[in-house]
Amino acid sequence: MRTDKPKAEKKLIGRRELVSFPDLDIEEIEAKVDTGAYTSAIHCSDIHEETRPDGTTVICLDLLDPSHPQYNHKKLWFAAYELREIKSSIGEKQERYVIKTKIKLYDEVIEAEFSLSDRSDMKYPVLIGRKLLKGRFIVDVSRKNVARKYKLKQKQK
């Protein structure tokens, strides 16, 4: 006899959604949902490694860049990170830093991996890839901001 837990119901999201990053102090930033991308990505500038006085290496970055309306002028440091080969949207392999942070979509807070890249030439500062979507969300490409509309509807009840 199988005693599998019932699968959690997947939530519907659109091709674009407003997401928040509680640990990074960013609320409702526009994200592109990209089922073709494996890893999620977030726009950063001035990404570099620094060695602290105790000898540990951290990555230092600005989330977004000064031209973005939600840029908050806060330098961020991450001691836990990886350097990985990631395939870009045009198929080129690039070495990128990858961090784990929390993202909020609907009322769900998910710890996920994000590659850090300069997305200033892209329309959306955040890209949500398959790894984050898998088992949690179904994407309806004909819709957008489904999670936000759901949240607004819940407040009206």
CYANA upper distance limits for C-alpha pairs under 8 A (distance plus 0.5 A):
  8 ALA  CA    136 ARG  CA      8.23
  9 GLU  CA    136 ARG  CA      7.98
 10 LYS  CA    135 GLY  CA      7.23
 10 LYS  CA    136 ARG  CA      5.33
 10 LYS  CA    137 PHE  CA      5.30
 10 LYS  CA    138 ILE  CA      6.75
 11 LYS  CA    136 ARG  CA      6.90
 11 LYS  CA    137 PHE  CA      5.26
 11 LYS  CA    138 ILE  CA      6.58
 12 LEU  CA    137 PHE  CA      6.17
 12 LEU  CA    138 ILE  CA      5.37
 12 LEU  CA    139 VAL  CA      6.43
 12 LEU  CA    140 ASP  CA      7.40
 12 LEU  CA    146 VAL  CA      7.58
 12 LEU  CA    147 ALA  CA      8.25
 13 ILE  CA     17 GLU  CA      7.65
 13 ILE  CA    137 PHE  CA      7.03
 13 ILE  CA    138 ILE  CA      6.65
 13 ILE  CA    139 VAL  CA      5.54
 13 ILE  CA    140 ASP  CA      6.68
 13 ILE  CA    143 ARG  CA      8.07
 13 ILE  CA    144 LYS  CA      7.62
 13 ILE  CA    145 ASN  CA      7.64
 13 ILE  CA    146 VAL  CA      5.81
 13 ILE  CA    147 ALA  CA      6.78
 14 GLY  CA     33 VAL  CA      7.81
 14 GLY  CA    139 VAL  CA      5.95
 14 GLY  CA    140 ASP  CA      5.48
 14 GLY  CA    141 VAL  CA      6.03
 14 GLY  CA    142 SER  CA      7.41
 14 GLY  CA    143 ARG  CA      5.07
 14 GLY  CA    144 LYS  CA      4.66
 14 GLY  CA    145 ASN  CA      6.50
 14 GLY  CA    146 VAL  CA      6.22
 15 ARG  CA     32 LYS  CA      6.61
 15 ARG  CA     33 VAL  CA      5.51
 15 ARG  CA     34 ASP  CA      7.91
 15 ARG  CA    139 VAL  CA      7.18
 15 ARG  CA    140 ASP  CA      7.11
 15 ARG  CA    141 VAL  CA      5.32
 15 ARG  CA    142 SER  CA      7.67
 15 ARG  CA    143 ARG  CA      6.74
 15 ARG  CA    144 LYS  CA      5.92
 15 ARG  CA    145 ASN  CA      8.42
 16 ARG  CA     30 GLU  CA      7.39
 16 ARG  CA     31 ALA  CA      6.11
 16 ARG  CA     32 LYS  CA      5.14
 16 ARG  CA     33 VAL  CA      6.10
 16 ARG  CA    143 ARG  CA      8.27
 16 ARG  CA    144 LYS  CA      5.42
 16 ARG  CA    145 ASN  CA      6.40
 17 GLU  CA     30 GLU  CA      6.35
 17 GLU  CA     31 ALA  CA      5.85
 17 GLU  CA     32 LYS  CA      7.16
 17 GLU  CA     33 VAL  CA      7.79
 17 GLU  CA    144 LYS  CA      6.60
 17 GLU  CA    145 ASN  CA      4.96
 17 GLU  CA    146 VAL  CA      7.42
 17 GLU  CA    147 ALA  CA      7.36
 17 GLU  CA    148 ARG  CA      7.95
 18 LEU  CA     28 GLU  CA      5.36
 18 LEU  CA     29 ILE  CA      5.69
 18 LEU  CA     30 GLU  CA      5.09
 18 LEU  CA     31 ALA  CA      6.48
 18 LEU  CA    105 LEU  CA      8.01
 18 LEU  CA    145 ASN  CA      6.79
 18 LEU  CA    147 ALA  CA      8.10
 18 LEU  CA    148 ARG  CA      7.25
 19 VAL  CA     27 GLU  CA      7.40
 19 VAL  CA     28 GLU  CA      5.32
 19 VAL  CA     29 ILE  CA      5.88
 19 VAL  CA     30 GLU  CA      6.91
 19 VAL  CA     31 ALA  CA      7.10
 19 VAL  CA    103 ILE  CA      7.29
 19 VAL  CA    104 LYS  CA      6.20
 19 VAL  CA    105 LEU  CA      5.88
 20 SER  CA     26 ILE  CA      6.15
 20 SER  CA     27 GLU  CA      4.90
 20 SER  CA     28 GLU  CA      5.36
 20 SER  CA     29 ILE  CA      6.72
 20 SER  CA    103 ILE  CA      6.23
 20 SER  CA    104 LYS  CA      5.51
 20 SER  CA    105 LEU  CA      7.48
 21 PHE  CA     25 ASP  CA      6.66
 21 PHE  CA     26 ILE  CA      5.65
 21 PHE  CA     27 GLU  CA      6.87
 21 PHE  CA    101 THR  CA      8.11
 21 PHE  CA    102 LYS  CA      6.38
 21 PHE  CA    103 ILE  CA      5.20
 21 PHE  CA    104 LYS  CA      6.64
 22 PRO  CA     26 ILE  CA      7.01
 22 PRO  CA     27 GLU  CA      7.91
 22 PRO  CA    102 LYS  CA      6.95
 22 PRO  CA    103 ILE  CA      7.28
 22 PRO  CA    104 LYS  CA      7.71
 23 ASP  CA    101 THR  CA      7.41
 23 ASP  CA    102 LYS  CA      6.92
 26 ILE  CA     70 GLN  CA      7.91
 29 ILE  CA     70 GLN  CA      8.28
 29 ILE  CA    125 PRO  CA      8.38
 29 ILE  CA    126 VAL  CA      8.23
 30 GLU  CA    124 TYR  CA      6.78
 30 GLU  CA    125 PRO  CA      7.49
 30 GLU  CA    126 VAL  CA      7.22
 31 ALA  CA    124 TYR  CA      6.30
 31 ALA  CA    125 PRO  CA      7.04
 31 ALA  CA    126 VAL  CA      5.01
 31 ALA  CA    127 LEU  CA      5.98
 31 ALA  CA    128 ILE  CA      7.20
 32 LYS  CA    124 TYR  CA      6.59
 32 LYS  CA    126 VAL  CA      6.76
 32 LYS  CA    127 LEU  CA      5.41
 32 LYS  CA    128 ILE  CA      6.64
 33 VAL  CA    127 LEU  CA      6.47
 33 VAL  CA    128 ILE  CA      5.30
 33 VAL  CA    129 GLY  CA      7.02
 33 VAL  CA    139 VAL  CA      8.38
 34 ASP  CA    127 LEU  CA      7.03
 34 ASP  CA    128 ILE  CA      6.29
 34 ASP  CA    129 GLY  CA      5.78
 34 ASP  CA    130 ARG  CA      7.67
 35 THR  CA    128 ILE  CA      8.37
 35 THR  CA    129 GLY  CA      6.18
 35 THR  CA    130 ARG  CA      5.73
 36 GLY  CA    129 GLY  CA      7.58
 36 GLY  CA    130 ARG  CA      7.62
 37 ALA  CA     89 SER  CA      8.23
 37 ALA  CA    128 ILE  CA      8.18
 37 ALA  CA    129 GLY  CA      5.29
 37 ALA  CA    130 ARG  CA      6.62
 38 TYR  CA    129 GLY  CA      5.44
 38 TYR  CA    130 ARG  CA      5.34
 38 TYR  CA    131 LYS  CA      6.09
 39 THR  CA    113 GLU  CA      7.57
 39 THR  CA    114 PHE  CA      7.06
 39 THR  CA    115 SER  CA      7.42
 39 THR  CA    128 ILE  CA      7.82
 39 THR  CA    129 GLY  CA      5.46
 39 THR  CA    130 ARG  CA      7.16
 39 THR  CA    131 LYS  CA      6.47
 39 THR  CA    132 LEU  CA      8.10
 40 SER  CA    113 GLU  CA      7.11
 40 SER  CA    114 PHE  CA      5.39
 40 SER  CA    115 SER  CA      6.79
 40 SER  CA    126 VAL  CA      8.05
 40 SER  CA    127 LEU  CA      5.77
 40 SER  CA    128 ILE  CA      5.01
 40 SER  CA    129 GLY  CA      4.97
 40 SER  CA    130 ARG  CA      8.17
 40 SER  CA    131 LYS  CA      7.97
 40 SER  CA    132 LEU  CA      7.60
 41 ALA  CA    114 PHE  CA      5.19
 41 ALA  CA    115 SER  CA      5.06
 41 ALA  CA    116 LEU  CA      6.43
 41 ALA  CA    117 SER  CA      7.41
 41 ALA  CA    126 VAL  CA      6.24
 41 ALA  CA    127 LEU  CA      5.50
 41 ALA  CA    128 ILE  CA      7.19
 41 ALA  CA    129 GLY  CA      8.27
 42 ILE  CA     64 LEU  CA      8.36
 42 ILE  CA    114 PHE  CA      6.74
 42 ILE  CA    115 SER  CA      6.88
 42 ILE  CA    116 LEU  CA      5.97
 42 ILE  CA    117 SER  CA      6.91
 42 ILE  CA    119 ARG  CA      8.00
 42 ILE  CA    125 PRO  CA      6.40
 42 ILE  CA    126 VAL  CA      5.06
 42 ILE  CA    127 LEU  CA      6.92
 43 HIS  CA     63 LEU  CA      7.03
 43 HIS  CA     64 LEU  CA      5.56
 43 HIS  CA     65 ASP  CA      8.40
 43 HIS  CA    116 LEU  CA      6.74
 43 HIS  CA    117 SER  CA      5.87
 43 HIS  CA    118 ASP  CA      5.80
 43 HIS  CA    119 ARG  CA      5.45
 43 HIS  CA    120 SER  CA      7.57
 43 HIS  CA    125 PRO  CA      5.45
 43 HIS  CA    126 VAL  CA      6.76
 44 CYS  CA     61 LEU  CA      7.00
 44 CYS  CA     62 ASP  CA      6.08
 44 CYS  CA     63 LEU  CA      5.05
 44 CYS  CA     64 LEU  CA      5.05
 44 CYS  CA     65 ASP  CA      7.03
 44 CYS  CA    116 LEU  CA      6.48
 44 CYS  CA    117 SER  CA      6.14
 44 CYS  CA    118 ASP  CA      5.96
 44 CYS  CA    119 ARG  CA      7.80
 45 SER  CA     61 LEU  CA      6.58
 45 SER  CA     62 ASP  CA      5.67
 45 SER  CA     63 LEU  CA      6.96
 45 SER  CA     64 LEU  CA      6.65
 45 SER  CA     65 ASP  CA      6.21
 45 SER  CA    117 SER  CA      7.94
 45 SER  CA    118 ASP  CA      6.45
 46 ASP  CA     60 CYS  CA      8.10
 46 ASP  CA     61 LEU  CA      5.79
 46 ASP  CA     62 ASP  CA      6.45
 47 ILE  CA     59 ILE  CA      7.39
 47 ILE  CA     60 CYS  CA      6.25
 47 ILE  CA     61 LEU  CA      4.92
 47 ILE  CA     62 ASP  CA      7.52
 47 ILE  CA    116 LEU  CA      8.45
 48 HIS  CA     59 ILE  CA      6.05
 48 HIS  CA     60 CYS  CA      5.93
 48 HIS  CA     61 LEU  CA      7.07
 49 GLU  CA     57 THR  CA      7.10
 49 GLU  CA     58 VAL  CA      6.11
 49 GLU  CA     59 ILE  CA      4.81
 49 GLU  CA     60 CYS  CA      6.49
 50 GLU  CA     57 THR  CA      6.15
 50 GLU  CA     58 VAL  CA      5.92
 50 GLU  CA     59 ILE  CA      6.56
 50 GLU  CA     60 CYS  CA      7.23
 51 THR  CA     55 GLY  CA      6.34
 51 THR  CA     56 THR  CA      6.17
 51 THR  CA     57 THR  CA      4.92
 51 THR  CA     58 VAL  CA      6.87
 52 ARG  CA     56 THR  CA      5.92
 52 ARG  CA     57 THR  CA      6.68
 52 ARG  CA     58 VAL  CA      7.89
 56 THR  CA     79 ALA  CA      8.32
 57 THR  CA     79 ALA  CA      7.22
 58 VAL  CA     77 TRP  CA      6.75
 58 VAL  CA     78 PHE  CA      5.96
 58 VAL  CA     79 ALA  CA      5.05
 58 VAL  CA     80 ALA  CA      8.03
 59 ILE  CA     77 TRP  CA      6.03
 59 ILE  CA     78 PHE  CA      5.85
 59 ILE  CA     79 ALA  CA      7.16
 59 ILE  CA     81 TYR  CA      8.16
 60 CYS  CA     75 LYS  CA      7.29
 60 CYS  CA     76 LEU  CA      6.15
 60 CYS  CA     77 TRP  CA      5.06
 60 CYS  CA     78 PHE  CA      7.23
 61 LEU  CA     75 LYS  CA      6.21
 61 LEU  CA     76 LEU  CA      5.87
 61 LEU  CA     77 TRP  CA      7.13
 62 ASP  CA     73 HIS  CA      7.62
 62 ASP  CA     74 LYS  CA      6.95
 62 ASP  CA     75 LYS  CA      5.55
 62 ASP  CA     76 LEU  CA      6.72
 63 LEU  CA     71 TYR  CA      7.36
 63 LEU  CA     72 ASN  CA      8.29
 63 LEU  CA     74 LYS  CA      7.93
 63 LEU  CA     75 LYS  CA      7.87
 63 LEU  CA     76 LEU  CA      7.79
 64 LEU  CA     68 HIS  CA      6.90
 64 LEU  CA     70 GLN  CA      8.16
 64 LEU  CA     71 TYR  CA      6.19
 64 LEU  CA    125 PRO  CA      7.64
 65 ASP  CA     71 TYR  CA      6.40
 65 ASP  CA    120 SER  CA      8.35
 66 PRO  CA     71 TYR  CA      6.27
 66 PRO  CA     73 HIS  CA      8.01
 67 SER  CA     71 TYR  CA      7.91
 78 PHE  CA     99 ILE  CA      8.04
 80 ALA  CA     99 ILE  CA      7.29
 80 ALA  CA    100 LYS  CA      8.41
 81 TYR  CA     97 TYR  CA      7.10
 81 TYR  CA     98 VAL  CA      6.10
 81 TYR  CA     99 ILE  CA      5.35
 81 TYR  CA    100 LYS  CA      7.97
 82 GLU  CA     97 TYR  CA      6.09
 82 GLU  CA     98 VAL  CA      5.70
 82 GLU  CA     99 ILE  CA      7.28
 83 LEU  CA     95 GLU  CA      6.89
 83 LEU  CA     96 ARG  CA      6.02
 83 LEU  CA     97 TYR  CA      5.00
 83 LEU  CA     98 VAL  CA      6.68
 84 ARG  CA     94 GLN  CA      8.50
 84 ARG  CA     95 GLU  CA      5.86
 84 ARG  CA     96 ARG  CA      5.94
 84 ARG  CA     97 TYR  CA      6.80
 84 ARG  CA     98 VAL  CA      7.39
 85 GLU  CA     93 LYS  CA      6.57
 85 GLU  CA     94 GLN  CA      5.89
 85 GLU  CA     95 GLU  CA      4.96
 85 GLU  CA     96 ARG  CA      6.79
 86 ILE  CA     93 LYS  CA      5.99
 86 ILE  CA     94 GLN  CA      5.81
 86 ILE  CA     95 GLU  CA      6.65
 86 ILE  CA     96 ARG  CA      7.03
 87 LYS  CA     91 GLY  CA      5.96
 87 LYS  CA     92 GLU  CA      5.87
 87 LYS  CA     93 LYS  CA      4.84
 87 LYS  CA     94 GLN  CA      6.66
 88 SER  CA     92 GLU  CA      5.70
 88 SER  CA     93 LYS  CA      6.64
 88 SER  CA     94 GLN  CA      7.29
 96 ARG  CA    115 SER  CA      6.69
 96 ARG  CA    116 LEU  CA      6.79
 96 ARG  CA    117 SER  CA      7.40
 97 TYR  CA    115 SER  CA      6.21
 97 TYR  CA    116 LEU  CA      6.06
 97 TYR  CA    117 SER  CA      8.43
 98 VAL  CA    113 GLU  CA      6.93
 98 VAL  CA    114 PHE  CA      5.97
 98 VAL  CA    115 SER  CA      4.74
 98 VAL  CA    116 LEU  CA      6.54
 99 ILE  CA    113 GLU  CA      6.05
 99 ILE  CA    114 PHE  CA      6.02
 99 ILE  CA    115 SER  CA      7.01
 99 ILE  CA    116 LEU  CA      8.10
100 LYS  CA    111 GLU  CA      6.97
100 LYS  CA    112 ALA  CA      5.86
100 LYS  CA    113 GLU  CA      4.90
100 LYS  CA    114 PHE  CA      6.74
101 THR  CA    111 GLU  CA      5.91
101 THR  CA    112 ALA  CA      6.25
101 THR  CA    113 GLU  CA      7.07
101 THR  CA    114 PHE  CA      7.94
102 LYS  CA    109 VAL  CA      6.72
102 LYS  CA    110 ILE  CA      5.85
102 LYS  CA    111 GLU  CA      4.76
102 LYS  CA    112 ALA  CA      6.66
103 ILE  CA    109 VAL  CA      6.09
103 ILE  CA    110 ILE  CA      5.85
103 ILE  CA    111 GLU  CA      6.87
103 ILE  CA    112 ALA  CA      7.58
104 LYS  CA    108 GLU  CA      6.05
104 LYS  CA    109 VAL  CA      4.89
104 LYS  CA    110 ILE  CA      6.82
105 LEU  CA    109 VAL  CA      7.12
105 LEU  CA    110 ILE  CA      8.50
105 LEU  CA    147 ALA  CA      7.31
106 TYR  CA    147 ALA  CA      5.63
106 TYR  CA    148 ARG  CA      7.61
106 TYR  CA    150 TYR  CA      8.30
106 TYR  CA    151 LYS  CA      7.44
112 ALA  CA    132 LEU  CA      6.89
113 GLU  CA    132 LEU  CA      8.43
119 ARG  CA    123 LYS  CA      8.49
119 ARG  CA    124 TYR  CA      8.09
119 ARG  CA    125 PRO  CA      6.50
120 SER  CA    125 PRO  CA      7.81
128 ILE  CA    132 LEU  CA      7.28
128 ILE  CA    133 LEU  CA      7.94
129 GLY  CA    133 LEU  CA      6.97
130 ARG  CA    134 LYS  CA      6.25
132 LEU  CA    136 ARG  CA      8.29
133 LEU  CA    137 PHE  CA      5.80
133 LEU  CA    138 ILE  CA      8.11
145 ASN  CA    149 LYS  CA      6.79
146 VAL  CA    150 TYR  CA      6.65
147 ALA  CA    151 LYS  CA      6.72
148 ARG  CA    152 LEU  CA      6.73
149 LYS  CA    153 LYS  CA      6.64
150 TYR  CA    154 GLN  CA      6.74
151 LYS  CA    155 LYS  CA      6.95
152 LEU  CA    156 GLN  CA      7.05
153 LYS  CA    157 LYS  CA      7.27
